[in-house]
């Protein structure tokens, strides 16, 4: 396995992946990110996930996670969790973009669960259900069958009512 770059501008990742794969004669290639910008200390897991998604789409065999503590300190357990989740999201997004069979299935299940306001199924589909549940429990909207911010103006709620022939009470 060959290690790839850790820092690289977004527009250079795909070409770099192709060059490195050719030079390495098709050996499995992994990347540490790459981080697409260096101005986000404390958020390097996000800049890494952006680069990782692009690299994975371009053929990286493995994404090495980066934590929010990268360049700042040794990571703690929460940093590792955040880094792994960000990397998993990047890899999943790349799988969808590469049209990997069934990669999109869980996203379709989530979309359907959101349309139905089926919270249990949303937790089942979530990459980090504990965090999703905690956020929802801490800041639940007044109207349970609505999006988090829109209340009775929720487009999903209104569409569900319209399709069911129900009155839409937004005033």
Backbone as a printed PyTorch tensor [residue, N CA C, xyz], in Angstrom:
tensor([[[  0.8540,  -1.1680,   0.0000],
         [  0.0000,   0.0000,   0.0000],
         [  0.9000,   1.2310,   0.0000]],

        [[  0.4930,   2.2290,  -0.7490],
         [  1.2820,   3.4490,  -0.9030],
         [  0.5160,   4.6170,  -0.2950]],

        [[  1.2260,   5.4460,   0.4890],
         [  0.5940,   6.6200,   1.0960],
         [  0.6600,   7.7930,   0.1390]],

        [[ -0.4830,   8.4580,   0.0040],
         [ -0.5740,   9.6270,  -0.8520],
         [ -0.4310,  10.9090,  -0.0730]],

        [[ -0.7790,  12.0100,  -0.6980],
         [ -0.5610,  13.3330,  -0.1020],
         [ -1.5020,  13.6120,   1.0680]],

        [[ -1.0610,  14.5180,   1.9230],
         [ -1.8750,  14.9250,   3.0600],
         [ -2.4690,  16.3170,   2.9020]],

        [[ -1.9140,  17.1400,   2.0390],
         [ -2.3990,  18.5010,   1.8200],
         [ -2.3670,  18.7720,   0.3190]],

        [[ -3.5030,  19.2280,  -0.2190],
         [ -3.5510,  19.4810,  -1.6580],
         [ -4.8130,  20.2690,  -1.9920]],

        [[ -4.6970,  21.1960,  -2.9130],
         [ -5.8560,  21.9600,  -3.3670],
         [ -6.8540,  21.0240,  -4.0640]],

        [[ -8.1250,  21.3160,  -3.9190],
         [ -9.1770,  20.4740,  -4.4900],
         [ -8.9850,  20.2030,  -5.9710]],

        [[ -8.6050,  21.2170,  -6.7020],
         [ -8.5080,  21.0680,  -8.1520],
         [ -7.3000,  20.2450,  -8.5970]],

        [[ -6.4260,  19.8720,  -7.6750],
         [ -5.2500,  19.0710,  -8.0080],
         [ -5.3810,  17.6040,  -7.6220]],

        [[ -6.4080,  17.2520,  -6.8560],
         [ -6.5120,  15.9120,  -6.2800],
         [ -6.6860,  14.8360,  -7.3450]],

        [[ -7.6440,  14.9970,  -8.2320],
         [ -7.9270,  13.9500,  -9.2150],
         [ -6.7130,  13.6620, -10.0990]],

        [[ -6.0750,  14.6960, -10.6100],
         [ -4.9010,  14.4960, -11.4640],
         [ -3.7720,  13.8400, -10.6730]],

        [[ -3.5850,  14.2550,  -9.4250],
         [ -2.5500,  13.6740,  -8.5900],
         [ -2.8120,  12.1900,  -8.3420]],

        [[ -4.0670,  11.8460,  -8.1130],
         [ -4.4230,  10.4340,  -7.8920],
         [ -4.0450,   9.6110,  -9.1140]],

        [[ -4.3730,  10.0830, -10.2810],
         [ -4.0960,   9.3370, -11.5160],
         [ -2.5870,   9.1830, -11.7410]],

        [[ -1.8120,  10.2520, -11.5090],
         [ -0.3570,  10.1930, -11.6600],
         [  0.2480,   9.1990, -10.6560]],

        [[ -0.1730,   9.3190,  -9.4090],
         [  0.3910,   8.4480,  -8.3710],
         [  0.0330,   6.9860,  -8.6300]],

        [[ -1.1870,   6.7150,  -9.0700],
         [ -1.5760,   5.3340,  -9.3640],
         [ -0.7420,   4.7720, -10.5100]],

        [[ -0.4590,   5.5950, -11.4990],
         [  0.3550,   5.1490, -12.6330],
         [  1.7970,   4.8900, -12.1740]],

        [[  2.3660,   5.8100, -11.4180],
         [  3.7440,   5.6630, -10.9360],
         [  3.8660,   4.4330, -10.0280]],

        [[  2.8460,   4.1980,  -9.2220],
         [  2.8720,   3.0830,  -8.2650],
         [  2.3740,   1.7800,  -8.8880]],

        [[  2.1330,   1.8000, -10.1710],
         [  1.7330,   0.6240, -10.9400],
         [  0.5070,  -0.0750, -10.3620]],

        [[ -0.4620,   0.7300,  -9.9490],
         [ -1.7410,   0.1940,  -9.4900],
         [ -1.7510,  -0.3260,  -8.0690]],

        [[ -0.6780,  -0.1210,  -7.3060],
         [ -0.6670,  -0.5530,  -5.9030],
         [ -1.7900,   0.1750,  -5.1560]],

        [[ -2.3830,  -0.4620,  -4.1460],
         [ -3.4200,   0.2350,  -3.3620],
         [ -2.8730,   1.5510,  -2.8160]],

        [[ -3.6570,   2.5640,  -2.9180],
         [ -3.2260,   3.9180,  -2.6150],
         [ -4.1180,   4.4950,  -1.5330]],

        [[ -3.5140,   5.0160,  -0.4620],
         [ -4.3360,   5.6600,   0.5610],
         [ -3.8920,   7.0880,   0.7770]],

        [[ -4.8450,   7.8890,   1.2380],
         [ -4.5780,   9.3070,   1.4450],
         [ -4.9440,   9.7120,   2.8620]],

        [[ -4.2160,  10.6670,   3.3830],
         [ -4.4980,  11.2730,   4.6770],
         [ -5.2340,  12.5680,   4.3660]],

        [[ -6.5090,  12.4520,   4.1570],
         [ -7.3110,  13.5640,   3.6450],
         [ -7.4770,  13.3700,   2.1550]],

        [[ -6.8530,  14.1520,   1.3410],
         [ -5.9720,  15.2600,   1.6970],
         [ -6.7470,  16.4960,   2.1660]],

        [[ -6.1160,  17.2170,   3.0660],
         [ -6.7090,  18.4630,   3.5270],
         [ -6.6660,  19.4700,   2.3860]],

        [[ -7.8050,  20.0670,   2.0940],
         [ -7.9000,  20.9630,   0.9410],
         [ -7.6330,  22.4260,   1.2880]],

        [[ -7.5030,  22.7190,   2.5550],
         [ -7.1300,  24.0580,   3.0020],
         [ -6.4640,  23.9230,   4.3570]],

        [[ -5.5980,  24.8540,   4.6810],
         [ -4.8630,  24.8020,   5.9410],
         [ -5.3150,  25.8580,   6.9540]],

        [[ -6.4200,  26.5240,   6.7020],
         [ -6.8310,  27.6290,   7.5890],
         [ -7.8910,  27.2270,   8.6010]],

        [[ -8.0870,  25.9240,   8.8040],
         [ -9.1860,  25.4980,   9.6730],
         [ -8.7290,  24.6300,  10.8470]],

        [[ -7.7460,  25.0970,  11.6390],
         [ -7.3680,  24.2820,  12.7910],
         [ -8.5880,  24.0290,  13.6760]],

        [[ -8.7200,  22.8010,  14.1070],
         [ -9.9020,  22.4040,  14.8790],
         [-10.9810,  21.8120,  14.0040]],

        [[-10.8410,  21.9880,  12.7040],
         [-11.8210,  21.4660,  11.7410],
         [-11.1340,  20.6820,  10.6220]],

        [[ -9.9290,  20.2300,  10.8680],
         [ -9.2100,  19.5060,   9.8240],
         [ -9.9150,  18.2220,   9.4130]],

        [[-10.7470,  17.6700,  10.2870],
         [-11.5180,  16.4820,   9.8920],
         [-12.4850,  16.8190,   8.7570]],

        [[-12.9720,  18.0550,   8.7110],
         [-13.8850,  18.4830,   7.6470],
         [-13.0980,  18.7580,   6.3660]],

        [[-12.0060,  19.5000,   6.4610],
         [-11.2170,  19.7690,   5.2570],
         [-10.6560,  18.4670,   4.6840]],

        [[-10.3570,  17.5330,   5.5600],
         [ -9.8770,  16.2170,   5.1330],
         [-10.9820,  15.4180,   4.4390]],

        [[-12.1870,  15.4810,   4.9570],
         [-13.3070,  14.7420,   4.3520],
         [-13.6230,  15.2730,   2.9600]],

        [[-13.5080,  16.5690,   2.7740],
         [-13.7370,  17.1400,   1.4410],
         [-12.7200,  16.5600,   0.4640]],

        [[-11.4600,  16.6160,   0.8210],
         [-10.4150,  16.0640,  -0.0350],
         [-10.5270,  14.5580,  -0.1780]],

        [[-10.8880,  13.8910,   0.9030],
         [-11.0300,  12.4380,   0.8630],
         [-12.1150,  11.9830,  -0.0890]],

        [[-13.2220,  12.7000,  -0.1140],
         [-14.3020,  12.3410,  -1.0340],
         [-13.8310,  12.4570,  -2.4790]],

        [[-13.1010,  13.5090,  -2.7720],
         [-12.5920,  13.6960,  -4.1330],
         [-11.5700,  12.6100,  -4.4710]],

        [[-10.6630,  12.3280,  -3.5330],
         [ -9.6370,  11.3070,  -3.7630],
         [-10.2660,   9.9270,  -3.9300]],

        [[-11.2430,   9.6080,  -3.1050],
         [-11.9100,   8.3030,  -3.2050],
         [-12.6490,   8.1830,  -4.5310]],

        [[-13.2910,   9.2420,  -4.9520],
         [-13.9720,   9.2390,  -6.2520],
         [-12.9660,   9.0050,  -7.3740]],

        [[-11.7480,   9.5180,  -7.2010],
         [-10.7070,   9.3940,  -8.2230],
         [ -9.9120,   8.0910,  -8.1040]],

        [[-10.2590,   7.2470,  -7.1200],
         [ -9.6420,   5.9340,  -7.0690],
         [ -8.8260,   5.5910,  -5.8460]],

        [[ -8.7870,   6.4290,  -4.8220],
         [ -8.0610,   6.0580,  -3.6070],
         [ -8.6550,   4.7590,  -3.0560]],

        [[ -7.8190,   3.8520,  -2.6310],
         [ -8.2720,   2.5660,  -2.1040],
         [ -8.6780,   2.6720,  -0.6420]],

        [[ -8.1630,   3.6790,   0.0570],
         [ -8.3730,   3.7820,   1.5010],
         [ -8.2500,   5.2340,   1.9130]],

        [[ -9.1370,   5.6770,   2.7970],
         [ -9.0440,   7.0190,   3.3720],
         [ -8.6000,   6.8880,   4.8190]],

        [[ -7.5260,   7.5480,   5.1730],
         [ -7.0680,   7.5860,   6.5510],
         [ -7.7550,   8.7780,   7.2180]],

        [[ -8.3980,   8.5420,   8.3460],
         [ -9.1350,   9.6350,   8.9800],
         [ -8.1900,  10.6690,   9.5830]],

        [[ -8.7110,  11.8810,   9.6840],
         [ -8.0180,  12.9920,  10.3100],
         [ -8.9450,  13.5160,  11.3940]],

        [[ -8.3950,  13.8650,  12.5340],
         [ -9.2230,  14.3440,  13.6400],
         [ -9.2510,  15.8780,  13.6890]],

        [[-10.1810,  16.4320,  14.4580],
         [-10.1850,  17.8860,  14.6460],
         [ -8.9080,  18.3810,  15.3360]],

        [[ -8.2140,  17.4920,  16.0420],
         [ -7.0020,  17.8660,  16.7730],
         [ -5.7550,  17.8750,  15.8920]],

        [[ -5.8840,  17.4470,  14.6370],
         [ -4.7240,  17.3980,  13.7270],
         [ -3.9750,  18.7310,  13.7740]],

        [[ -2.6860,  18.6800,  13.8890],
         [ -1.7870,  19.8300,  13.9470],
         [ -1.8830,  20.6210,  15.2660]],

        [[ -2.7710,  20.2000,  16.1760],
         [ -2.9600,  20.9600,  17.4170],
         [ -2.5410,  20.1860,  18.6670]],

        [[ -2.9180,  18.9100,  18.7240],
         [ -2.6870,  18.1170,  19.9320],
         [ -2.9210,  16.6520,  19.6210]],

        [[ -2.5760,  15.8080,  20.5770],
         [ -2.9320,  14.4040,  20.4260],
         [ -4.4510,  14.2970,  20.5370]],

        [[ -5.0720,  13.4660,  19.7170],
         [ -6.5310,  13.3710,  19.7410],
         [ -7.0390,  12.6390,  20.9720]],

        [[ -8.2230,  13.0520,  21.4290],
         [ -8.9130,  12.3070,  22.4800],
         [ -9.9590,  11.4050,  21.8140]],

        [[-10.7400,  10.7090,  22.6100],
         [-11.7170,   9.7610,  22.0660],
         [-12.7400,  10.4640,  21.1760]],

        [[-13.2310,  11.6240,  21.5990],
         [-14.2170,  12.3390,  20.7800],
         [-13.6070,  12.8070,  19.4650]],

        [[-12.3420,  13.2490,  19.4860],
         [-11.6620,  13.6430,  18.2500],
         [-11.5970,  12.4730,  17.2770]],

        [[-11.2540,  11.2970,  17.7870],
         [-11.1690,  10.1100,  16.9380],
         [-12.5420,   9.7860,  16.3550]],

        [[-13.5720,   9.8600,  17.1870],
         [-14.9330,   9.6020,  16.6950],
         [-15.2930,  10.5800,  15.5800]],

        [[-15.0360,  11.8680,  15.7860],
         [-15.3620,  12.8710,  14.7720],
         [-14.5680,  12.6380,  13.4870]],

        [[-13.3000,  12.2780,  13.6180],
         [-12.4800,  12.0100,  12.4450],
         [-12.9670,  10.8070,  11.6570]],

        [[-13.3100,   9.7440,  12.3660],
         [-13.7990,   8.5380,  11.6910],
         [-15.1270,   8.8030,  11.0000]],

        [[-16.0230,   9.5060,  11.6640],
         [-17.3250,   9.8170,  11.0500],
         [-17.1400,  10.6600,   9.7940]],

        [[-16.2910,  11.6880,   9.8730],
         [-16.0590,  12.5380,   8.6950],
         [-15.4960,  11.7060,   7.5400]],

        [[-14.5740,  10.8120,   7.8400],
         [-13.9830,   9.9610,   6.8110],
         [-15.0070,   8.9870,   6.2330]],

        [[-15.8660,   8.4400,   7.0860],
         [-16.9100,   7.5280,   6.5990],
         [-17.8860,   8.2510,   5.6770]],

        [[-18.2230,   9.4820,   6.0260],
         [-19.1100,  10.2780,   5.1690],
         [-18.4510,  10.5090,   3.8120]],

        [[-17.1700,  10.8780,   3.8160],
         [-16.4480,  11.1100,   2.5630],
         [-16.4220,   9.8520,   1.7050]],

        [[-16.1160,   8.7130,   2.3220],
         [-16.0440,   7.4550,   1.5760],
         [-17.4150,   7.0820,   1.0110]],

        [[-18.4460,   7.2820,   1.8000],
         [-19.8060,   6.9590,   1.3360],
         [-20.2200,   7.8630,   0.1750]],

        [[-19.9120,   9.1500,   0.2850],
         [-20.2340,  10.0870,  -0.8050],
         [-19.5190,   9.6690,  -2.0900]],

        [[-18.2700,   9.2440,  -1.9690],
         [-17.5210,   8.7950,  -3.1440],
         [-18.1230,   7.5200,  -3.7190]],

        [[-18.5470,   6.6020,  -2.8510],
         [-19.1800,   5.3640,  -3.3350],
         [-20.4300,   5.6780,  -4.1510]],

        [[-21.1970,   6.6520,  -3.6900],
         [-22.3980,   7.0570,  -4.4370],
         [-21.9850,   7.6410,  -5.7890]],

        [[-20.9990,   8.5350,  -5.7690],
         [-20.5500,   9.1710,  -7.0100],
         [-19.9800,   8.1580,  -7.9980]],

        [[-19.3700,   7.0920,  -7.4790],
         [-18.8050,   6.0480,  -8.3430],
         [-19.8620,   5.0300,  -8.7670]],

        [[-21.0880,   5.2490,  -8.3100],
         [-22.2010,   4.3650,  -8.6570],
         [-21.9510,   2.9200,  -8.2130]],

        [[-21.3610,   2.7700,  -7.0360],
         [-21.1740,   1.4400,  -6.4450],
         [-22.5750,   0.8570,  -6.2120]],

        [[-22.8380,  -0.3630,  -6.6640],
         [-24.1690,  -0.9420,  -6.4870],
         [-24.6170,  -0.9010,  -5.0180]],

        [[-25.8060,  -0.4110,  -4.8230],
         [-26.4830,  -0.3320,  -3.5230],
         [-25.9080,   0.7210,  -2.5660]],

        [[-24.8950,   1.4850,  -2.9890],
         [-24.3230,   2.5000,  -2.0970],
         [-25.3640,   3.5420,  -1.7150]],

        [[-26.2540,   3.8390,  -2.6230],
         [-27.2470,   4.8820,  -2.3880],
         [-28.4850,   4.3810,  -1.6260]],

        [[-28.6020,   3.0850,  -1.4420],
         [-29.8080,   2.5210,  -0.8290],
         [-30.1470,   3.1450,   0.5240]],

        [[-29.1540,   3.2950,   1.3910],
         [-29.4370,   3.8460,   2.7200],
         [-29.8370,   5.3130,   2.6370]],

        [[-29.2980,   6.0520,   1.6610],
         [-29.7030,   7.4450,   1.4660],
         [-31.1720,   7.5100,   1.0270]],

        [[-31.5630,   6.5830,   0.1610],
         [-32.9600,   6.5360,  -0.2770],
         [-33.8840,   6.1780,   0.8890]],

        [[-33.4280,   5.2360,   1.7340],
         [-34.2140,   4.8940,   2.9300],
         [-34.3480,   6.1070,   3.8520]],

        [[-33.2490,   6.8530,   4.0060],
         [-33.2840,   8.0450,   4.8610],
         [-34.2370,   9.0910,   4.2860]],

        [[-34.1760,   9.3100,   2.9840],
         [-35.0640,  10.2940,   2.3580],
         [-36.5230,   9.9170,   2.5730]],

        [[-36.8230,   8.6490,   2.4220],
         [-38.1940,   8.1840,   2.6350],
         [-38.6030,   8.3490,   4.0960]],

        [[-37.6920,   8.0310,   5.0230],
         [-37.9850,   8.2010,   6.4510],
         [-38.2010,   9.6720,   6.7910]],

        [[-37.4410,  10.5580,   6.1850],
         [-37.6240,  11.9920,   6.4280],
         [-38.9750,  12.4540,   5.8980]],

        [[-39.3350,  11.9590,   4.7160],
         [-40.6340,  12.3290,   4.1410],
         [-41.7770,  11.9040,   5.0560]],

        [[-41.6300,  10.7580,   5.6850],
         [-42.6710,  10.2080,   6.5610],
         [-42.5440,  10.6880,   8.0070]],

        [[-41.5070,  11.4450,   8.2970],
         [-41.2000,  11.8430,   9.6820],
         [-41.0800,  10.6100,  10.5770]],

        [[-40.4840,   9.5620,  10.0500],
         [-40.2680,   8.3120,  10.7740],
         [-38.9130,   8.4050,  11.4710]],

        [[-38.9490,   8.8970,  12.6980],
         [-37.7120,   9.1750,  13.4210],
         [-36.9280,   7.9090,  13.7150]],

        [[-37.5930,   6.8210,  14.0650],
         [-36.8710,   5.5780,  14.3460],
         [-36.0970,   5.0960,  13.1200]],

        [[-36.7070,   5.1620,  11.9470],
         [-36.0070,   4.7480,  10.7330],
         [-34.8750,   5.7180,  10.4090]],

        [[-35.0660,   6.9980,  10.7090],
         [-33.9700,   7.9480,  10.4980],
         [-32.7850,   7.5950,  11.3950]],

        [[-33.0500,   7.2280,  12.6410],
         [-31.9630,   6.8330,  13.5400],
         [-31.2880,   5.5650,  12.9990]],

        [[-32.0740,   4.6490,  12.4580],
         [-31.5210,   3.4160,  11.9030],
         [-30.6140,   3.6880,  10.7040]],

        [[-30.9090,   4.7100,   9.9510],
         [-30.1210,   5.0510,   8.7610],
         [-28.9270,   5.9500,   9.0770]],

        [[-28.9550,   6.6070,  10.2070],
         [-27.9470,   7.6150,  10.5350],
         [-26.5690,   7.0090,  10.7890]],

        [[-25.5470,   7.6850,  10.3300],
         [-24.1730,   7.2420,  10.5530],
         [-23.7970,   7.3790,  12.0320]],

        [[-24.4210,   8.3220,  12.7350],
         [-24.1860,   8.5420,  14.1630],
         [-25.5310,   8.8100,  14.8310]],

        [[-26.3130,   7.7540,  15.0590],
         [-27.6660,   7.9550,  15.5980],
         [-27.6990,   8.6130,  16.9780]],

        [[-26.6940,   8.3600,  17.8040],
         [-26.7100,   8.9460,  19.1500],
         [-26.6670,  10.4670,  19.0870]],

        [[-25.8020,  10.9970,  18.2380],
         [-25.7120,  12.4550,  18.1070],
         [-26.9920,  13.0150,  17.5020]],

        [[-27.5150,  12.3620,  16.4800],
         [-28.7590,  12.8290,  15.8540],
         [-29.9050,  12.8450,  16.8660]],

        [[-30.0360,  11.7830,  17.6490],
         [-31.0970,  11.7090,  18.6670],
         [-30.9340,  12.8090,  19.7040]],

        [[-29.7060,  13.0390,  20.1460],
         [-29.4560,  14.0500,  21.1750],
         [-29.8190,  15.4430,  20.6840]],

        [[-29.4650,  15.7520,  19.4410],
         [-29.8000,  17.0730,  18.8880],
         [-31.3110,  17.2290,  18.7840]],

        [[-31.9860,  16.2180,  18.2680],
         [-33.4500,  16.2680,  18.1190],
         [-34.1140,  16.4110,  19.4880]],

        [[-33.6510,  15.6430,  20.4790],
         [-34.2540,  15.6900,  21.8170],
         [-34.0410,  17.0500,  22.4780]],

        [[-32.8850,  17.6500,  22.2440],
         [-32.5610,  18.9300,  22.8640],
         [-33.3090,  20.0990,  22.2440]],

        [[-33.6460,  19.9850,  20.9390],
         [-34.2440,  21.1240,  20.2470],
         [-35.4050,  20.7080,  19.3640]],

        [[-36.2830,  19.8930,  19.8770],
         [-37.4340,  19.4470,  19.0890],
         [-38.3250,  20.6260,  18.7090]],

        [[-38.8530,  20.6110,  17.4870],
         [-39.7610,  21.6920,  17.0860],
         [-41.1120,  21.5550,  17.7830]],

        [[-41.8670,  22.6450,  17.7930],
         [-43.1910,  22.6230,  18.4080],
         [-44.1130,  21.6340,  17.7150]],

        [[-44.0390,  21.5740,  16.4040],
         [-44.8660,  20.6530,  15.6240],
         [-44.0130,  19.4300,  15.3130]],

        [[-44.3590,  18.2760,  15.9100],
         [-43.5460,  17.0630,  15.7560],
         [-43.3780,  16.6540,  14.3000]],

        [[-44.4370,  16.7500,  13.5080],
         [-44.3590,  16.3740,  12.1010],
         [-43.9780,  17.5870,  11.2660]],

        [[-42.7390,  18.0210,  11.4640],
         [-42.2260,  19.1400,  10.6850],
         [-40.7180,  19.0790,  10.6610]],

        [[-40.1660,  19.8390,   9.7490],
         [-38.7160,  19.9590,   9.7160],
         [-38.2670,  20.7060,  10.9640]],

        [[-37.0090,  20.6580,  11.2250],
         [-36.4870,  21.2030,  12.4690],
         [-36.6490,  22.7110,  12.6100]],

        [[-36.6020,  23.4430,  11.5250],
         [-36.6220,  24.8960,  11.6250],
         [-37.9150,  25.5260,  11.1220]],

        [[-38.6310,  24.8370,  10.2810],
         [-39.7160,  25.4820,   9.5480],
         [-41.0740,  25.4320,  10.2370]],

        [[-41.2610,  24.5370,  11.1920],
         [-42.5550,  24.4340,  11.8480],
         [-43.6650,  24.1840,  10.8530]],

        [[-44.7420,  24.9740,  10.9490],
         [-45.8600,  24.7470,  10.0350],
         [-45.5580,  25.1750,   8.6020]],

        [[-44.4050,  25.8190,   8.3820],
         [-43.9980,  26.1820,   7.0240],
         [-43.1530,  25.0890,   6.3600]],

        [[-43.0100,  23.9480,   7.0100],
         [-42.1980,  22.8460,   6.5030],
         [-42.7300,  22.3740,   5.1480]],

        [[-41.8700,  22.4140,   4.1360],
         [-42.2740,  22.0170,   2.7860],
         [-42.6540,  20.5440,   2.7160]],

        [[-41.9530,  19.7060,   3.4540],
         [-42.2730,  18.2660,   3.4500],
         [-43.6480,  18.0490,   4.0740]],

        [[-43.8990,  18.6930,   5.1940],
         [-45.1970,  18.5810,   5.8620],
         [-46.3130,  19.0640,   4.9240]],

        [[-46.1020,  20.2010,   4.2960],
         [-47.1130,  20.7570,   3.3890],
         [-47.3510,  19.8410,   2.1990]],

        [[-46.2950,  19.2890,   1.6140],
         [-46.4440,  18.3830,   0.4730],
         [-47.1810,  17.1110,   0.8830]],

        [[-46.8350,  16.5570,   2.0440],
         [-47.5460,  15.3700,   2.5330],
         [-49.0350,  15.6650,   2.6920]],

        [[-49.3640,  16.8220,   3.2440],
         [-50.7740,  17.2020,   3.4140],
         [-51.4450,  17.4020,   2.0600]],

        [[-50.7810,  18.0630,   1.1330],
         [-51.3570,  18.3160,  -0.1900],
         [-51.6260,  16.9900,  -0.9160]],

        [[-50.6700,  16.0870,  -0.8610],
         [-50.8410,  14.7860,  -1.5130],
         [-51.9620,  13.9600,  -0.8890]],

        [[-52.2040,  14.1870,   0.3960],
         [-53.2900,  13.4790,   1.1040],
         [-54.6200,  14.2100,   0.9590]],

        [[-54.6190,  15.3680,   0.2560],
         [-55.8480,  16.1400,   0.0810],
         [-56.2570,  16.9090,   1.3140]],

        [[-55.3160,  17.1340,   2.2250],
         [-55.6010,  17.8290,   3.4850],
         [-55.3600,  19.3340,   3.3450]],

        [[-55.9870,  20.0910,   4.2200],
         [-55.7930,  21.5270,   4.2850],
         [-54.3960,  21.8300,   4.8140]],

        [[-53.7060,  22.7840,   4.2060],
         [-52.3720,  23.1780,   4.6490],
         [-52.5140,  24.4730,   5.4310]],

        [[-52.2900,  24.4040,   6.7320],
         [-52.4980,  25.5430,   7.6220],
         [-51.1880,  26.2830,   7.8770]],

        [[-50.8450,  27.2050,   6.9930],
         [-49.6060,  27.9630,   7.1730],
         [-49.8460,  29.3930,   7.6350]],

        [[-51.0730,  29.8070,   7.7220],
         [-51.3220,  31.1770,   8.1800],
         [-51.7210,  31.2230,   9.6240]]])
